[in-house]
Structure formats: C-alpha cells, structure tokens
C-alpha cells in the first residue's frame, strides 16, 4: 500500500497546525504527532446531549425519504444507539463548527451515521457494543473543517485546485481523528480516510480497492444522502428513486456492492421486504436535477499576482510532463502547488 501524502496543512479548529502540506503519513510521523497528546485526557460526554444534537437529529429523520426509512422501530433503534455514544469535548466542537458554518455537513454527518447503524445491524449482524465503538458515521467528514469555506460552499464550478483541496478532506480527517483519538489504527480514523474509495479502485485519496464491509456501508450512505440533499453546487436534490438509480448504476460499474442498495430499497418500501429478497431494478426512470455544476471544472485560471487570465504551459523533461501557468498580463508563472498554498493562506 502506498504511503498517503498530505497536499495541504492540517489544522485544529483553533488553527494549531498538526502537520504541514507535503507530509508523508508514515506510521512514525503519526506516532510522533499522537505523542504530543501524551498525558492529555478529556472527559467523555454523551453525544446526543450536546447542544441541540438530539432535537436536530429527530427533525432530520422526519424529512422524506427518511420519515419512511426511520418510521417506528427503526428510528427508536437508531436514536437509542446514538444516545449511548460518548465523545470528548474537542470532537463535539466539530459539530458546533459545522452547525455554525456548514449546515449541510452538520446534517449529513448525523443522518449518515443513523442510516449506517441500521444497515450494519441488518447486513452485518454486528453487536450493539461494536457499532457504538465504531462511531465512524458521525465523524467521517470532520476533515472538511480543513477546507476553506469559500470552496466548501462554492456555488460555481470548482477549479482543479478547488477540487484538490476539497478531496484533501479525507486525509485531513484521518490526521485529525488519529490525533484526537490518540491512535491512527482507530476504525473511525480509517473511515475518514477511505470513505471515498471504491471497490474498483476508482476512488480517492489513494485509489484503493475498498474491501471493508462497514466502510462500504458508510461510503454508500454518504453518497445516498449527498444525492438527496440540496448542495451549494446543486440546489435541487435528487428524488429518492433517482438517487437509488444512481447507486444502482455505480453497482453495475462494480464501484460499490449490491447488498447496501438492497437494504436502502427495502427501507424505502412500505411492506419492508427482507433485504436478501429485494430485487433491484436496473431500469432508469428518474430524472437527475439539471441545475448542477458538479463535475464541471472551471477552466479559466486567475493569476495570483494581478488576477489576469493565465494560460497553461506544458513542458516535457526526461519523459515527465510538467504543467505551469503563465499570466497573459504580468507574465508571472506559477503552478497548482503555488495556487494551493495561496488558497490555504487565505484560510
């Protein structure tokens, strides 16, 4: 397995730099980082008793299609399990940060965990204690705290640099959770790192072939809720049918497995058929929203010196292609690393 490498620095919420950009995340580096927490201990506080988390989660689960999925016993099971989870104050502060600054990530984190709990019990038959220990569905996106809000909430097409910084949240989350949980082997930290990997190796940040069933459950729930939610780059959410059809297409491409989709289809039906007996239709009848710039890359690049338009320059040295940009106005040259550093300095 190749060693992950940070693109951007990773900071705590109070702007303490944990690791600089371009750091290779070797076990030794992570051990040294964790050692800086030696002797630090925090009280464990009840998760759903923090702030308005309990009230907010109940409200989120009453919105369609979750009102159907979490009707009756399903809602009671999810809320009971989540109510038993404890977090330290530094981790609870991340929920406060997202509630204040990025309501999508705040809501998304809570819903993905509740949905993952149901699927883990039904598909994996895991014990209550194991699911509580995982905690991963709630904190898989904490690395987004390292992404500048102007990128996280951007309504226009992302630039290549924007996308690099946004995708960096997976490794940033791995570092943050390794640090606060004081163990880079914790399952929650690995979920943060791998929840965008796919079975066929087409995901990021490392292009690994995803093999862990629990991480895949959280990964699919992450995609499902992202489709169902209004986003800055796509104000209109997918309807439930079309969201399930998008997941079905991913399963056909062998990016994800079929079993989690069977579970989601079962939960969405009033008669609740057994998950193993659900036949997932491959017919596409839904219509995806059209008001989206997701996947569109903004081609124009602005010079960080004079804000003029820059042109791409490619050079070949010893068989390796190097890409730089040259401003048509001031002649300044720069590359993506320069743009990343400038963007992160603004943050």
Secondary structure, DSSP 8 states (H G I E B T S, - for coil): ----B-SS-EE-TT--EEE-TT-B--HHHHHHHHHTTTT----EEEGGGSTTHHHHHHHHTTSTTHHHHT-THHHHHHHHHHHT-EEEHHHHHHHHHHHHH-HHHHHHHHHHHHHHHHHIIIII---HHHHHHH-HHHHTTGGGGGS-HHHHT--S-B-HHHHHHHHTHHHHHHHHHHHHHT-TT-HHHHHHHHTT-BTTS--SSS--B---HHHHHHHHHHHHHHHHS-BTTBSS---HHHHHHHHHHHHHTTSS-SHHHHHHHHHHSTT---GGG------------SSB-TT-B---EE-TTT--EEEEEEEEETTEEEEEEEETTT--EE-HHHHHHHHHHH-
